[in-house]
Amino acid sequence: MNPEDLKYSKTHEWVQVKGKQARIGITAHAISELGDLTFLELSAEEGEVINQGDSFGEVESVKTTSELYSPISGKVIAVNEDLGDMLDELTDDPYETGWMIEVEIATPDEIEELLGNEAYEKHCQD
């Protein structure tokens, strides 16, 4: 997956749109800022409806604990439940094996509100 083809939230989650579905995870930038990851909990459940900005889990590192926020609204159709046991894979490849949840998109207009790759990189430098 090419990070340039993704959309991003200001809270460092990425979105890969595939038709009416979207895969969501956290960015490499977020992981590098967190440092060594120690724990991941994905609280979203298949069939659950989440709204843009809702928490779907949390990630802990040696530095801090951070909430994970959904960049878009939708019905959860898959949760990468094995990811909590694969923190090295999340760190090494947050955009492929590191996906966290998949949703059926409820409000396509929310995608347009997200940042493109260039805007996200600028946001990270501010």
Residue pairs with C-beta under 8 A, 6 or more apart in sequence:
1 16
1 95
1 96
3 14
3 27
3 28
3 95
3 117
4 117
5 16
5 117
6 14
6 15
6 16
6 95
6 117
7 14
7 15
7 17
7 71
7 111
7 114
7 115
7 116
8 14
8 15
8 27
8 71
8 114
8 115
8 116
8 117
8 119
8 120
8 123
9 15
9 69
9 71
9 114
9 115
10 115
10 123
11 69
11 71
12 26
12 27
12 29
12 30
12 33
13 24
13 25
13 26
13 27
13 30
13 68
13 69
13 70
13 71
14 24
14 25
14 26
14 27
14 71
14 94
14 95
15 22
15 23
15 24
15 71
15 72
15 111
15 114
16 22
16 23
16 24
16 95
16 99
17 105
17 111
20 104
20 105
21 77
21 102
21 103
21 104
21 105
22 72
22 74
22 102
22 103
22 105
22 111
23 99
23 101
23 102
24 56
24 70
24 71
24 72
24 99
24 100
24 101
24 102
24 103
25 94
25 95
25 98
25 99
25 100
26 59
26 68
26 90
26 94
26 98
26 100
27 94
27 120
28 94
28 95
29 124
30 66
31 37
31 90
31 91
31 94
34 59
34 61
34 63
34 64
34 66
35 61
35 62
35 63
36 61
36 62
37 59
37 60
37 61
37 87
37 90
37 91
38 60
38 61
38 62
38 87
39 59
39 60
39 84
39 87
40 57
40 58
40 59
40 60
40 83
40 84
40 87
40 90
41 57
41 58
41 59
41 84
42 56
42 57
42 68
42 79
42 80
42 81
42 83
42 84
42 100
42 101
43 55
43 56
43 57
43 58
44 50
44 56
44 57
44 70
44 76
44 79
44 101
45 76
45 79
46 76
46 77
46 78
46 79
47 75
47 76
48 75
48 76
49 73
49 74
49 75
49 76
49 106
50 56
50 70
50 73
50 74
50 75
50 76
50 103
51 70
51 73
52 70
52 71
52 72
52 73
52 107
52 110
53 69
53 70
54 69
54 70
55 67
55 68
55 69
55 70
56 68
56 69
56 70
56 76
56 100
56 101
57 67
57 68
57 100
58 65
58 66
58 67
58 68
59 65
59 66
59 68
60 66
68 100
70 101
70 103
71 110
71 114
72 103
72 105
72 106
72 107
72 110
72 111
72 114
73 103
73 105
73 106
73 107
73 110
74 103
74 104
74 105
74 106
74 107
75 103
75 104
75 106
76 101
76 102
76 103
77 102
77 103
77 104
78 101
78 102
79 100
79 101
79 102
80 99
80 100
80 101
83 89
83 90
83 97
83 98
83 99
83 100
86 97
89 97
89 98
90 97
90 98
91 98
105 111
115 123
